[in-house]
Structure formats: structure tokens, C-alpha cells
Amino acid sequence: MEFEAVIGMELHVQLKTETKLFCSCRVEFGAPPNKNVCPVCLGMPGVLPVLNKKAVEHALRVAIALNCRINRESLFARKNYFYPDLPKGYQITQYTTPIGWNGWIDVNGKKIRIKRVHLEEESAKTVLEGDYAYIDFNRAGIPLVEIVTEPDLTSPGDAVQFVKTLQTLLRYLGVSDADMEKGQLRCEPNVSVRRRGEEKLGTRREIKNLNSIRSLERGIRYEIDQQIKILSSGGEVERATLLWDEKEEVTRPMRMKEEEEDYRYFPEPDLPPLLLTEDFIKEIRKTMPELPHERKERLIKEGLREYDADILTRDLERGRYYDEVVSLTSDPPETAKWVITELKEKFPPARELAWIINAVKEGKITRNAGKEILKEVIEKGKPAEEIVKEKGMTQVSDEEEIRKLVEQAFEMHPEEKERLFSGERKLVGFFIGEVMKLSGRRANPGVVKRMIEEMLG
Amino acid sequence: MEIVNLFGWEIKEKIERGEISEKEVFDAFYERASSSSLNTFITLAEGREEKKEGKLRGIPFGIKDNILVRGMKNTCGSKILHDFIAPYDATCIERLKKEGGVILGKTNMDEFAMGSSNEYSAFGPVKNPFDPERVPGGSSGGSAAAVANLEVPIALGSDTGGSVRQPAAFCGVFGLKPTYGRISRYGLVAFASSLDQIGIIARTVKDIALTLEVIAGYDPMDSTSSPEGVPPYSKIIEEPCGYKTLGVPEELISGCDEEILNAFQRTLEILQRLGHKIVRITLPHAKYYLPTYEIIAMAEASSNLARYDGVRYGLRVEGESAEEIIEKTRMRGFGPEVKRRIMVGTYVLSKGYREEYYGKAQRVRTIIKEELEEALREVDFIITPTAPFLPFKLGERKEDPIKMYLSDVFTVFANLAGLPAISIPGGRINGLPWGFQVTGRAWDEENLLTFAYHLEREGGWSLRQ
């Protein structure tokens, strides 16, 4: 019997704001425990929340980028439950009216529907050590955007592509670094399986604790297999929340359906309704950065191969660097080649790479010399032009000079010369190489080739 | 005249004229408060802050023990916060201090402001200064009794359903609950956030006006505080108030004790003699005021009190797991009335009941608000007795929450609609104080206080002894 999986996703994204959602404590990764705390985010008696405008802007950007409808008026709500890492005994979130709803995102040509995008506060972080649980409140109150999709994904690979696409998008928007390993992006897929052709959805189970793309893929795959096993043997899948065990690569039940909590949602009386004016939304739309799909389309239009355009879209930092360099070279394919294949982590100033690319194109230096110069520019931080002058690396294109060098090479390798002249044409390459060596890699290889061919008659 | 007999504004003027010193003032009240047998204060200040110029220079204040004063214990009358030291000043305290106000101490109260008799305090009940066998009202019972007993000239309280006005009436002093949003709630420990408002208790309207003009106004730390301008109330109230129309909602007050009703009738007659007009008004939803209030107040309370879990501060009862710590701490830390309200509040918000109770109460609240605003377009003020009965005996209603909740029957509507209301001492009945309440339009403390001050001076309700 054939089965198919149906997967929906709930994601939490930590927003990259300067301060927390409801107080002025700093948002900082890796600060010593309980450094960035105040009465408000510790849930002291008498404190009140004050909404961070930047967080609203970020959430709105996400909602717009996900093609959502925007709620002009949205309410905050309290989600009530007891947990040691929840300072107030409730989380301030949005319930009936999220900032954004009814959107979609294109993932490799497939439309994934977005149910809602809303703003809420992060809980503190519990650290288990020995017999004790320690709580770090630095994390408490960091702004989160929750994104919920419709169950439009059908495989672990789908889910991975979706998350990667979203990651790129979030980084483009500048709202989050979306690093899963750092907990800045957390995915909780809900998975169900049904017999192919059936319309009714199977019972879904939610998987938590997926802390990397790899875990996400394996967790979903494992859960699909489990459910297929249960269904094939005539069993029924029970609704549950599961925890992914990264070491054993299995899921374990965290709670079954009957233990489902009642969060007793009600409107947060400490915050007035959030009103997004037409002007505010317009302003955010106007200042939206170029989105990944827009960027890729533009790069292809400018003459890049799809493969290169894709790299320069996914790697935003490299992509932005490319933009800078290309504005100085006006040669997209050539610039892309250099930026993609010749640069690792460190990028030199854009004008230096542009100078090198232009110099190669104009025949001032050889491509190989260019690569060497680039290395030195990065290591020593010297301008490319200076390095060229110092080392006398200017390319030699003078025909007389090159002819002399060719003759010199013939003298050094009489046997090969003999074979070349008796018709073994592949030795042209050998002699070009030799002449390059003799010239200290300064000879223009095109001229060298022409000279040899001329001498062959 | 002895120092403790002085009004707050008189103290300030005498200090400015050099007739008395800040130290003399502080010592006189400190002496009286520390030797009080009424159990009015939970904590007394250890010393006076450095003297400072300002509108409240040298005036000692009693602060209800749910308004945070940095460095002082803030118990909320509860065991669960018995050792909690406030890490910051509430906004109103910051403003008091800035204008030279002096904190004398933290006053006793019903646990988390839940109660109308002050018997639900973990630190023992407060006694009524007019009869120590009777309650002072609540939940700001300590504040009202301290002012009435001349232990402090002015006190701050909090009013969620009448907790400033009802004890003011029981103790024969003035008690104002301003418009919701008028005074920042930052630093007021929340009971029911959409109803809570800090209030002022004093023996003269002038002291209330003076205090209000200092502590009112927008606070960036409280998103529900209003940017509405704050006029110089203490000057404005000296102006003539003109003739006013007062509405009496008869169906609301019909359930009142007869002795109160009689005294109230006589009050209305005096008002007419002063030239004011008394008219009957109809408030069709009056019978829903109390249940609506109770559902909303308890729902919000059940959430507001969730933070007392023994994890970060306050009482902690150890256990094997986090859940056990939370459960045991709350079990032992909260008193019976608080538990009762948390349970009801949790119930009215739970799945399957939320719409029927909380949802409906919210919709009724909107109707009530409109009904009162409508009435206040016809009349300048709504007038009622403050409480339906006289101060009762300690223990008399403690075991019967329904009877206790009736204390709020005339006061909750001002909270539901966010309106300003003041309780004015009406004199004595059988030696016990009673009070009447005047409710005004939102943001119109100006007219309300001017009217109350006019009654204080011309109606024979002055408390000058």
C-alpha cells in the first residue's frame, strides 16, 4: 500500500532587535547568564510591558515578504501556563488577530501557504546541570515571530527546502540571523501520513527539539516511517507531541493528546490594541530590501548563469559584495566568476578586486598573475596596483620580446621542438607553458600562442 | 494645633515659612503611627530622605503595601511576598519623592487588594479608628484608617472595585479613584489590570488635588496611561463650582441599608439647599454591574497572580520538581480569599466556559460603559452612597464571600467604565462614619474635585477637628 506524508510547520524566529520586546534590556547572543535582565523581563511585581516598535516593524516586514494580509488592528493576548522559565506565568503573544495571515511563499516553484505570522515574547532558557536546573533570563522577552504554514509540504526534503528558503528570506530582510544551531530559528513540524488518494488527513504529531537542518530532515523521515509502520500493521496513530533525540535519532513522546493544555487566552489588558496605520505600512513596504527571488531574477537578467545567480542569492554577503564589484567592472559574468571561485571567507575592498578584473580584461596582467595579486591584497591589505608595480608583474605583450623567449624555449628543448615541427601540434601548449615560465608568468599567453603558430608557418 | 492635626498642604506651607521643620513633622507622625493600636502599617520607614523643595515638601505619605517603594518591603498583605524588597520605585512614588514628599511607611491591606474589610491580610486585620471592634473597610483599609487616625495626612491606595472609596467611607475621610489611565500603574502590583487605578485618601479635598497634580500624567512605562493634560487641581478647586445637576440611580441604591438611605436622603436635601439639582436617572443594567465586575476582575487576577511561583523571589516551599515547588509555594503562600478568586478566575477563562463567562462579561462591560456615559451626558455627576452598609464587626462577613462582595455594589461601575469617583464623608450614624460617592465624566477630575471641595467647605462636611 502506498502512503503519502502531509507536513505543516510552525517556526519561531528570534528577531534581531537592539532591545527586548517589552523592556529596554539588550538582546545579545552569548552574554553571561542573567546579565541582560530588569524587573520587567523578570516578571517582578508591578511591572508593565511597553511594546518595541522595531520588533513590530520586523514582524511586519516578515508578513509582507510572506505575501500575508495585514491586520490593521491587532491585539496582544496572554497565554497562561506555569513553567519555571516563564517569568510572569503567561506569555504575551497574539491570538485572535496576528499581524499577518493568509500568505504564501514560493519554494522551488511550489507555493507553500502561510496561515499566520505573529509577534510574541521568548521565554527564559533552562540549563540542566547535575541535580539542578538553572534559569537564564537573558533570553526572556526577546522578540519572536511565529510563522505557521498550512500542511502543504509532502516530504522531509520539501521541509528542508522550505526552511532554507525562509532562512535566506529572513536574512535578506535583516530581521534575524536565523541560525538553527543558535536557537534563532526553531522548527516544529507536524507530520501526518495517509494512504495515497485519500482526502482525509491522518492524525498529526508534532516534533520538537529539531536543532539543525539535519535533525529536521531525519526527524521528519523517522516520524513518517513510524506512522507508516503503525498504519501498515493496521494500527492507529495517536495524537502526540514528540521530542527528537539527536543522539539516538529517534523521537520520544513528550505528551499525549489527553494532556493537552488549556492556555486560557484572553486579551492583554496592559497593552492597548496595536494599530498599524496606512502610512506606517506604506513606509515599511517602501523600505523593504530586495527579496531573494527578486535578486535572482535580476542577476539572471544581468547575464549570469542560473547556477551563479543562485549562489549569489543564497549567500547574501557574497551577493552584496558582488553587487559592489560589478558596479566597478560592468562585466557580470566575469565578476561572478571571480567572486564565486576566487574568494573564500575574506573579501578585499571591492575596488581592489574590480581593479584586478579590469586589468586582466585589458591585458595589463595575466589571469594567473591576477589571482596571485588578489591573494596578496587579501593577506597584506595592500592595493593591487602597488603590488603589480613592486613585482613588475605587468603583462608582456610585445611581439619581439616574446619571439625571443619562444626561441629560447626551443633551444632548451630541441627534442620537443623537433616533434612540434614534424606535426605534433599538441606540443604548442607545452611551449606556451615554458615561455610563461621564462617570462616569470608575465607573458600574454594569447600572444605567445600566436607567435609559436606564426613560427610554425 | 498639633502637627498631626495639620493637613498636608498646611504642613508644606509651615515648613516653607520655617514655622516647623521636616524632622518635627516626620517625628510627630512616626510617633503616632508606631504607637497605633489599629495595625495600620506593615512597615514603617527607617528614616527620612534628605529634605527637598517641591509641591509636597515634607508631607509624610502612607503608601499601600502594593505600591513599590524602592528598598522597602512590599508584601501586598500576603505571605507569598512577606520578604520581598521592592527593587524600584513605582512611577507615582518617583513623582512624589521628586516633589519633596516623604514616605512614612507601607500600609496594611487585604491580600493582593482582594477584600472589603482588611481581614484578609496575612499581617492581621486593621481596626476602624471609630470602633476597634469594627472593620475599616478594604482593601486600602490601612491607608484609610491611618489617615482618619492622624497617623499620616495623606495616603495612597489602589482601587479595583472600590478599594479606596469604601474604606474612605468606613473611616470618614475623602477617597478619590481617578479616571482609568490618569495615574501610571507602573509599580502598582496588579490585581485586575483593566480596572486597577491608584487612588488618594486624605482629610481634605485640597490634599487630594495637590497629590493628584503631582502623580498624575502620562508615563512611558505604562502603555495604558493617558497623554491627557494634567491641570493644576489644587488651584482650580478654589474657583466657584457653579450649580450642578446630580443623578440618583434609584434602582441601584434600592438595596441599601435603611440608615444609610436616610442619611443619603438628608444629604440630597442639603445639596438642593446649596442650589444643586437632583434628578432620577435610570441605569437599566445596574443589576449586572457586580457579576460583570467579578468575572473580569477574577479572570485578570488569576493571570496576574501566576508570577508568584517561588522561582525568582518571595516565598519558596521546596519540592522534588519545579511543578511541586510552584504548587506548594502557592498552596502555602496565598490565603483563602486569593485562592478562591484565582480558582473562579481560572474557571471563567477555561475552554468551554470562556465565551459564556469572560466573553459575555466583556460585552456587558461595553454596554455598561455606554450606559454610564449616556447618563453623564444628562447630568454632571452620578451620586450614590459609597457603601450599602455601615462598618461591620470584625468576623461578621469574613466567612461569607457573597455578603462581603456586596460592599462593592455602588463602587464597581466607576471601575468598569473607567470613570473618576470620590467618596465624601457624610458624617456619622450611631457614631460610625458613612460616605457618599460622586462620580464624574472621564478625565474630568477638575470638576469633580472642585465640587467636592465646595461641599467640604460649604456643606458642613469639613473634617477640621
Contacts between the chains, C-beta under 8 A, distances in Angstrom:
chain1	res1	chain2	res2	distance
A	39	B	87	5.7
A	39	B	88	5.6
A	42	B	312	6.0
A	43	B	307	4.5
A	43	B	312	7.0
A	44	B	87	6.3
A	44	B	88	7.7
A	44	B	312	7.9
A	44	B	313	7.1
A	45	B	66	7.9
A	45	B	68	7.0
A	45	B	74	6.6
A	45	B	76	7.1
A	45	B	81	6.9
A	45	B	84	7.0
A	45	B	86	8.0
A	45	B	189	4.3
A	45	B	190	7.9
A	45	B	307	7.4
A	46	B	66	7.8
A	46	B	67	7.7
A	46	B	68	5.0
A	46	B	74	7.9
A	46	B	86	7.9
A	46	B	90	6.2
A	46	B	185	7.9
A	46	B	186	6.9
A	46	B	187	4.5
A	46	B	188	5.7
A	46	B	189	4.8
A	46	B	190	7.1
A	47	B	186	7.1
A	47	B	187	7.9
A	48	B	185	6.4
A	48	B	186	5.3
A	48	B	221	6.2
A	48	B	222	5.2
A	48	B	223	6.8
A	48	B	224	7.7
A	49	B	223	7.2
A	50	B	220	6.6
A	50	B	221	6.3
A	50	B	223	5.6
A	51	B	223	6.8
A	78	B	303	5.4
A	80	B	302	7.7
A	80	B	303	5.4
A	80	B	306	6.3
A	80	B	349	7.4
A	82	B	306	6.6
A	82	B	309	6.4
A	82	B	323	7.5
A	82	B	326	5.5
A	83	B	322	7.5
A	84	B	309	7.3
A	84	B	311	4.9
A	84	B	322	4.5
A	84	B	325	8.0
A	84	B	326	7.5
A	87	B	307	6.5
A	87	B	312	6.7
A	88	B	306	6.6
A	88	B	307	4.8
A	89	B	303	7.1
A	89	B	305	7.8
A	89	B	306	2.4
A	89	B	307	4.9
A	89	B	309	6.3
A	90	B	303	5.4
A	90	B	306	5.9
A	133	B	322	6.8
A	135	B	311	7.2
A	262	B	350	5.4
A	262	B	351	4.6
A	264	B	302	7.7
A	264	B	303	7.4
A	264	B	346	6.7
A	264	B	349	3.9
A	264	B	350	5.8
A	264	B	351	7.8
A	264	B	354	7.2
A	265	B	349	7.9
A	265	B	354	7.9
A	266	B	299	6.3
A	266	B	300	7.8
A	266	B	303	7.2
A	266	B	349	5.7
A	266	B	354	7.4
A	266	B	358	6.2
A	269	B	192	7.8
A	269	B	193	3.9
A	269	B	194	3.9
A	269	B	224	7.6
A	269	B	300	6.0
A	270	B	190	7.8
A	270	B	193	5.2
A	270	B	223	6.7
A	270	B	224	6.5
A	271	B	223	5.5
A	271	B	224	7.7
A	272	B	223	5.9
A	272	B	224	6.5
